[in-house]
């Protein structure tokens, strides 16, 4: 609902962010596995995306079918920034000819595929690429951070707020001694992550997930979300990718 105490301003930051957020949520669901298909036609542009989990891993049940509809609660939200940016036609064209968004989604698909292929003896807790869907929106990079901030603030996706590291690339030379990410401890499979020492056990992380999802609240897309320290850390983490 609009705030009756202040006039509606269609160029207000919040209204602009809401329009980007709703544009993404209106996109059809696409299997994430589609981005690993050899020969699939790439599309140009940067933008925003959301990933959804639909599998049977026990600690993700509160955000997966049948408790939630497919595409209802994202497990991760991210952005793909442009490379070789060029000026779009009045902001209506992609600002890059590079397939940044396509390639980011393919990276995520490959990360999950690495988990699927890793023989760690815990098949019932393993991720499967077939259990992930996504929504994505090619957008002018000016508007992407607004939509991303609202999506993370409204939904507080688990892999943004609590399970860090899903979007990480291999650490550079200057960060070779950093700790293994929570995501790589919980879902091992990426070769480069084994070089880093874990600071928490898988069981400890699972307990934290159960606690977080146990107090999950419904997203109110008409509200202004609280961009607190957790959300700011998640946004900063995405910006570093």
TORLUM-37619 format. One record per residue: x, y, z of N, C-alpha, C in turn; residue in three letters. Coordinates in steps of 0.05 Angstrom, whole numbers, plus 32768, in hexadecimal, padded with zeros to 4 digits. Example, Ala and Ser with C-alpha at 12.3 -4.5 7.8 and 13.67 -1.06 7.14 Angstrom:
2
81087F8E809C80F67FA6809C81087FBE809CALA
81017FD3808E81117FEB808F81028001809DSER
***
This chain:
241
80117FE88000800080008000801280198000UNK
8009802D7FF1801780477FF080158055800BUNK
802A80638013802A8072802C8019808B8028UNK
8002808E80377FF180A580337FFD80BF803CUNK
801380BD804B801F80D58056803380E28043UNK
803980D5802D804B80E1801A804180DC7FFEUNK
804580EF7FEC803A80EC7FD1804980D77FC1UNK
803B80CA7FAF804780B57F9F805A80C27F8BUNK
807280B77F8A808780C07F78809080A97F68UNK
808980A77F4E809180907F3E80AF808D7F3AUNK
80BE80A27F3F80DB80A27F3D80E9809E7F57UNK
80D980997F6D80E580937F8780F5807A7F85UNK
810C80797F93811D80617F93810E80477F99UNK
80FD80497FAD80EE80317FB580DB80287F9EUNK
80CE803B7F9180BC80337F7B80CB80287F64UNK
80E280337F5E80F380297F4880FC800C7F4FUNK
810580097F68810E7FEE7F7080F77FDA7F6FUNK
80DF7FE27F7780C87FD07F7680C27FC77F5AUNK
80C57FDA7F4780BE7FD37F2B80D27FBF7F20UNK
80EB7FC17F2880FF7FAD7F1F80FA7F927F2DUNK
80F47F937F4780EE7F7B7F5680D77F6C7F4AUNK
80C17F7A7F4480A97F6D7F3A80AE7F647F1DUNK
80BE7F727F0E80C47F697EF380D27F4E7EF4UNK
80E57F4B7F0680F37F317F0980DF7F1B7F11UNK
80CF7F217F2580BD7F0C7F3080A77F057F1CUNK
80A37F157F08808F7F0F7EF3809B7EFD7EDDUNK
80B57EF97EDE80C27EE87EC980BB7ECB7ECDUNK
80BA7EBB7EB880B47E9F7EBB80CB7E907EC8UNK
80C57E7A7ED580D97E697EE180E87E597ECBUNK
81027E577ECD81127E497EB981247E357EC8UNK
81257E1C7EC081387E097ECD81547E137ECCUNK
81627E137EE2817E7E1C7EE3818F7E0A7ED2UNK
81877DF17ECF81977DDE7EBF81987DE77EA1UNK
81857DF87E9981857E017E7D819E7E107E76UNK
81AC7E1B7E8A81C37E2B7E8481DD7E1A7E81UNK
81DA7E007E8481F17DEE7E8081EE7DDF7E66UNK
81D87DE37E5881D37DD47E3F81E77DDE7E2AUNK
81F67DCB7E1F82097DD37E0A81FB7DDD7DF1UNK
82047DF47DE881F77DFF7DD081E07E117DD5UNK
81D87E147DEF81C27E267DF581CA7E437DEDUNK
81B87E517DE081BD7E6B7DD781C07E7F7DEEUNK
81D77E8D7DEF81DB7EA17E0481CB7EBA7DFDUNK
81C37EC87E1281B77EE27E0E81C97EF87E1AUNK
81C87F0F7E0E81D97F257E1781CD7F347E2FUNK
81DE7F407E3E81D57F527E5381DC7F497E6FUNK
81DB7F5D7E8181DE7F597E9D81C27F5A7EAAUNK
81C17F577EC481A77F597ED181A57F4B7EECUNK
818D7F437EF281867F397F0D817A7F1D7F0BUNK
817D7F0D7F1F81727EF27F1F816B7EE87F3BUNK
815A7ED47F3C81537EC67F5581537EA87F50UNK
815E7E997F63815E7E7C7F61814B7E707F75UNK
813E7E5A7F6D812A7E4D7F7E81317E2F7F80UNK
812D7E247F9981337E087F9E81197DF87FA0UNK
81187DE17F9380FF7DD17F9381047DB47F9BUNK
811C7DAE7FA781237D937FAD811B7D8A7FC9UNK
81287D747FD281207D677FEB81357D688002UNK
81497D798000815C7D7B8016814C7D84802EUNK
814E7D758045813C7D7A805B813C7D968066UNK
81537DA2806981547DBD8076814B7DD38064UNK
81467DCD804A813B7DE28038811D7DDE8034UNK
81117DCC804280F47DC6803D80E27DDE8041UNK
80E77DF0805480D57E07805780D37E1A803FUNK
80E67E19802D80E57E2A801580E17E1B7FFBUNK
80DC7E017FFD80D97DEF7FE680BD7DE37FE5UNK
80B47DDA7FCD809B7DCB7FCC809C7DB27FDCUNK
80867DA97FE9806B7DB57FE680657DCB7FFAUNK
80777DD2800C80717DE7801F806F7E028012UNK
807E7E067FFD807D7E1F7FED807B7E187FD0UNK
806E7E297FC1806C7E257FA480877E2A7F97UNK
808C7E1C7F8280A57E227F7380A57E3F7F6AUNK
80BB7E4D7F6F80BD7E687F6780B17E7C7F7BUNK
80AB7E727F93809F7E847FA780B47E927FB9UNK
80C77E837FC380DB7E8E7FD580F77E887FC9UNK
81067E9D7FC181217E987FB681347E8E7FCBUNK
81467E7D7FC3815C7E747FD581757E867FD1UNK
81757E947FBA818C7EA67FB581837EBB7FA0UNK
818D7ED47FA481887EEA7F9181A37EF67F8AUNK
81A77EFC7F7181C07F087F6981BE7F1A7F51UNK
81D47F257F4A81D57F367F3281EE7F2F7F22UNK
81EC7F357F0982047F327EF782097F4D7EECUNK
82217F577EF282287F727EE982337F727ECDUNK
82307F887EBE82397F897EA282577F8A7E9FUNK
82607F7E7E8A827C7F817E81827C7F8F7E66UNK
828E7FA17E62828E7FB07E4982747FBF7E45UNK
826C7FCE7E5982527FDC7E5882517FF07E41UNK
823A7FF37E35823680077E21821B80157E27UNK
8217802C7E1C81FE803B7E2281E7802E7E14UNK
81D280277E2281BA801B7E1681A980317E0AUNK
819680297DF98184803D7DED817080467E01UNK
8174805D7E0D816380697E21815E80567E38UNK
817280457E3E816F80337E54815D801B7E4FUNK
815580177E36814380017E3081517FE97E25UNK
816B7FEC7E1E817A7FD67E14818F7FCD7E28UNK
81987FB47E2681AD7FAB7E3881C57FBC7E37UNK
81D37FC17E4D81EA7FD27E4D82047FC37E47UNK
82027FAB7E4082197F9B7E3882127F877E23UNK
82257F827E1182217F6D7DFE822C7F527E08UNK
82387F537E1F82437F3B7E2C822C7F2B7E39UNK
822B7F117E3782167F017E43821A7EFD7E61UNK
821C7F137E7082247F127E8D82107F037E9DUNK
81F67F087E9981E17EFA7EA981E07EDD7EA2UNK
81E17ED67E8981E17EBA7E8181F97EAB7E8DUNK
82107EB77E8C82287EA97E9682287EA77EB5UNK
821C7EBA7EC2821A7EB87EE082077EA17EE7UNK
81F17E9E7EDA81DF7E887EDF81EC7E6D7ED9UNK
81FC7E6C7EC4820B7E547EBD821F7E4D7ED2UNK
822D7E617EDE82407E5C7EF382317E4F7F0BUNK
821A7E5A7F12820B7E4F7F2982037E327F23UNK
81FA7E2D7F0A81F37E127F03820A7DFF7F05UNK
82227E087EFD823A7DF77EFF82427DF27F1CUNK
823E7E067F2D82447E027F4A82337DEC7F56UNK
82197DED7F4F82077DD87F59820D7DBD7F4DUNK
82147DBD7F34821B7DA47F2782347D987F34UNK
82477DA87F3C825F7D9E7F4A82577D907F64UNK
82437D9B7F7382397D8F7F8B822C7D747F85UNK
821C7D747F70820E7D5C7F6782217D457F61UNK
82387D4C7F56824B7D377F4E825E7D2F7F64UNK
825E7D3D7F7A82727D387F8F82697D207FA0UNK
82797D0B7FA282727CF27FB182787CF47FCFUNK
82677D027FDE826D7D067FFA825D7CF3800CUNK
824E7CE18001823F7CCD801182267CD8801EUNK
821D7CF0801782057CFB802381F17D02800DUNK
81E97CEE7FFD81D77CF37FE781BD7D007FEEUNK
81B37CFA800681997D06800E819C7D248014UNK
81B47D2E801781B87D4A801C81C57D598004UNK
81C97D4B7FEF81D77D567FD881C37D677FC7UNK
81CE7D7B7FBA81BF7D8C7FA881BE7D7E7F8DUNK
81A87D837F7E81A57D797F63819E7D917F51UNK
81AB7D947F3B81A67DAA7F2981897DAB7F20UNK
817D7D947F1D81627D937F13814E7D9F7F27UNK
81577DA37F4081457DAE7F5581477DCC7F57UNK
81537DDA7F4381557DF77F4581487E047F2CUNK
813A7E197F32812E7E2A7F1D81377E477F21UNK
81337E577F0D813B7E737F1081287E867F02UNK
81287E9E7F0A811D7EB57EFB81337EC87EF5UNK
81347ED47EDE81497EE77ED8813E7EFE7EC7UNK
814A7F157ECA81417F2D7EBC815A7F3C7EB1UNK
815B7F3E7E9781707F4F7E8B81677F6C7E8FUNK
81787F7C7E9B81707F977EA281887FAA7EA0UNK
81827FC47E9C81967FD87E9D81A37FD77EB8UNK
81BE7FD87EB981CC7FD47ED281C67FEA7EE7UNK
81BB80017EDE81B480167EF1819F800D7F05UNK
818C7FFC7EFC81767FF57F0D817A7FDB7F1DUNK
818D7FCB7F1581917FB17F2181967FB27F3FUNK
81A77FC37F4A81AC7FC47F6781937FCA7F77UNK
81817FDA7F6C81687FE17F7B81577FC87F7EUNK
81537FBA7F6881437FA17F6981507F8C7F7AUNK
816A7F897F7981787F767F8981757F7B7FA7UNK
81787F957FAE81767F9C7FCB815A7F967FD5UNK
81457F9C7FC6812A7F967FCF81257F787FD1UNK
812E7F697FBD81297F4C7FBE81377F3F7FD6UNK
81507F477FDB815E7F3B7FF281517F45800CUNK
81497F5F800D813C7F69802581217F5D802AUNK
81127F58801680F77F4C801980F87F2E8020UNK
81097F1F801181097F028014811E7EF88027UNK
81347F07802B814B7EFE803A81537EE18032UNK
815A7EDD801981607EC2800F81767EB5801FUNK
81727E9B802481847E8C803681A17E8D802DUNK
81A67E8A801381C17E89800981CD7EA58006UNK
81BE7EBA800A81C97ED5800C81CF7EDC8028UNK
81BC7ED6803A81BD7EE0805681CD7ECE8068UNK
81CA7EB4806681D67EA2807A81EB7E8F806EUNK
81E57E83805781F87E6F804B82087E7F8037UNK
821F7E8A8040822F7E9B802E82417E8A801CUNK
82477E958005825C7E897FF482527E7C7FDAUNK
82377E7A7FD6822E7E6D7FBE82377E7B7FA5UNK
82387E957FA5823F7EA47F8D825D7EA87F8AUNK
826D7E9F7F9D828A7EA47F9D82987E977F85UNK
82AC7EA57F7C82BF7E997F6982D77E8F7F79UNK
82E97E817F6C83017E787F7983107E907F84UNK
831B7E8E7F9C83297EA47FA983437EAA7F9AUNK
834A7EC47F9883637ECB7F8B837A7EC77F9EUNK
83927ECE7F9483AA7EC97FA483A97ED77FBFUNK
839E7EEF7FBF839D7EFF7FD883897EF47FECUNK
83787EE27FE483637ED77FF683657EB97FF9UNK
837D7EAE7FF4837F7E917FF4837C7E858010UNK
83807E958025837E7E8B804083637E90804DUNK
83507E99803D83357E9E804883277E848050UNK
83147E85806183057E6D806A82F37E638054UNK
82EE7E49805582DB7E3D804282BF7E498048UNK
82B07E4F803382967E5B803682837E478043UNK
826E7E52804F82597E41805A824D7E2F8045UNK
82487E3B802D823C7E2B8018824D7E138010UNK
82677E18800D82797E028005827C7DED801BUNK
82787DF4803482797DE0804A825F7DD08049UNK
82497DDD8045822F7DCF8045822B7DBE802CUNK
82357DC9801582317DBC7FFB824C7DB97FEDUNK
825D7DA77FF582787DA47FE982767D9B7FCCUNK
828A7DA37FBD828C7D9A7FA1829E7DAC7F90UNK
82A07DC57F9682B17DD77F8782CE7DD27F8FUNK
82DE7DC97F7C82FA7DC07F82830A7DD57F91UNK
83087DEE7F8983197E037F9483127E087FB2UNK
82F97E037FBA82F17E097FD582FE7DF67FE9UNK
83067DDE7FE183127DCC7FF4832E7DD67FFEUNK
83397DEA7FF183537DF47FF983507E068012UNK
83377E0D801983337E1F803083277E0F8047UNK
832E7E18805F83267E0B8077830A7E138080UNK
82F97DFF808782DE7E05809082DF7E0E80ADUNK
82CE7E2180B482CD7E2C80CF82B47E2280DEUNK
82A17E1680D082897E0A80DC82847DEF80D0UNK
82777DDE80DF82707DC380D582567DC580C5UNK
82527DB180B582387DAF80A682217DAF80B9UNK
82237D9F80CF820D7D9D80E282077DB880EFUNK
821B7DC880F682167DE2810182087DF480EEUNK
820F7DF280D482027E0380C081E57DFB80BCUNK
81E07DE080BC81C57DD680B981B37DE080D0UNK
81BD7DDF80E881AE7DE980FF81A77E0780FCUNK
81BA7E1680F281B57E3280ED81A07E3780D8UNK
81A07E2780C3818C7E2980AE81707E2380B9UNK
816E7E0E80C981547E0780D5814A7E1D80E6UNK
815C7E2A80F581547E408106814B7E5880F6UNK
81597E5E80E181527E7580D081387E7180C2UNK
81347E5A80B6811B7E5580A781047E5180BAUNK
81097E4A80D380F47E4780E680E77E6180EEUNK
80F57E7780E980E97E9280EF80E67EA380D6UNK
80E47E9580BF80E07EA380A680C47EB180A6UNK
80C37EC9809B80A97ED7809980A37EDC807CUNK
80897EE0807780807EE5805B808B7EFF8051UNK
80937F008038809D7F18802B80867F2B8024UNK
80877F43802D80737F57802780807F6A8012UNK
80797F657FF980867F747FE3807D7F917FE2UNK
80687F997FF080607FB57FF1806E7FC58006UNK
807D7FB78017808A7FC5802D80A67FCD8025UNK
80B27FE0803480CE7FE7803180DE7FD48044UNK
80EE7FC3803980FC7FB0804B81127FBD805CUNK
81187FB08071812D7FBA808381487FB28077UNK
81577FC5806D81727FBF806281867FC08079UNK
81857FAB808981967FAA80A181B27F9F809AUNK
81C17F9980AF81DD7F9180AB81DE7F77809BUNK
81CC7F6480A081CC7F4B809181C87F508073UNK
81B47F60806D81AF7F66805081C67F758044UNK
81D17F88805281E87F97804882007F858042UNK
82057F718054821A7F5F805082157F4E8037UNK
81FC7F46803381F57F35801C81F97F458002UNK
81F17F5E800281F57F707FEB82127F757FE5UNK
82227F797FFA823E7F7D7FF7824C7F657FECUNK
82437F4D7FF5824E7F347FEC82497F307FCEUNK
82307F377FC5822A7F347FA9823A7F487F99UNK
823E7F607FA4824D7F747F95826A7F6C7F91UNK
82747F5B7FA382917F537FA082957F3C7F8CUNK
827F7F307F8382817F197F71828A7F227F55UNK
***
